[in-house]
């Protein structure tokens, strides 16, 4: 195998690894978001854990973050939680940074 082929294979492996880490970070962010949102909704214990799992599952409806945002927004609206779209999205961004840090530390 030529050095070009070796290099190409190395880039492919790095890409796959990076994608796996990003997927883990998104799942972690969604779990953290679910736990945060559960507090806003007045849930704790098993109910909070169950809600966090629902938030993680909601991300498999479509590509991107909108499905997760819509779930949390709808649940907040149903329980009259007074947080703006901006506040929810900002928290999602903060938790994504935290999730990436956690996944990186684990890996």
Secondary structure in CASP SS format (residue, H / E / C, confidence):
PFRMAT SS
TARGET T0000
AUTHOR 0000-0000-0000
METHOD secondary structure of the structure
MODEL  1
X C 1.00
X C 1.00
X H 1.00
X H 1.00
X H 1.00
X H 1.00
X H 1.00
X H 1.00
X H 1.00
X H 1.00
X H 1.00
X H 1.00
X H 1.00
X H 1.00
X H 1.00
X H 1.00
X H 1.00
X H 1.00
X H 1.00
X H 1.00
X H 1.00
X H 1.00
X H 1.00
X H 1.00
X H 1.00
X H 1.00
X H 1.00
X H 1.00
X H 1.00
X H 1.00
X H 1.00
X H 1.00
X H 1.00
X H 1.00
X H 1.00
X H 1.00
X H 1.00
X H 1.00
X H 1.00
X H 1.00
X C 1.00
X C 1.00
X C 1.00
X C 1.00
X H 1.00
X H 1.00
X H 1.00
X H 1.00
X H 1.00
X H 1.00
X H 1.00
X H 1.00
X H 1.00
X H 1.00
X H 1.00
X H 1.00
X H 1.00
X H 1.00
X C 1.00
X C 1.00
X C 1.00
X C 1.00
X C 1.00
X C 1.00
X C 1.00
X H 1.00
X H 1.00
X H 1.00
X H 1.00
X H 1.00
X H 1.00
X H 1.00
X H 1.00
X H 1.00
X H 1.00
X H 1.00
X H 1.00
X H 1.00
X C 1.00
X C 1.00
X C 1.00
X C 1.00
X C 1.00
X C 1.00
X H 1.00
X H 1.00
X H 1.00
X H 1.00
X H 1.00
X H 1.00
X H 1.00
X H 1.00
X H 1.00
X H 1.00
X H 1.00
X H 1.00
X H 1.00
X H 1.00
X H 1.00
X H 1.00
X H 1.00
X H 1.00
X H 1.00
X H 1.00
X H 1.00
X H 1.00
X C 1.00
END
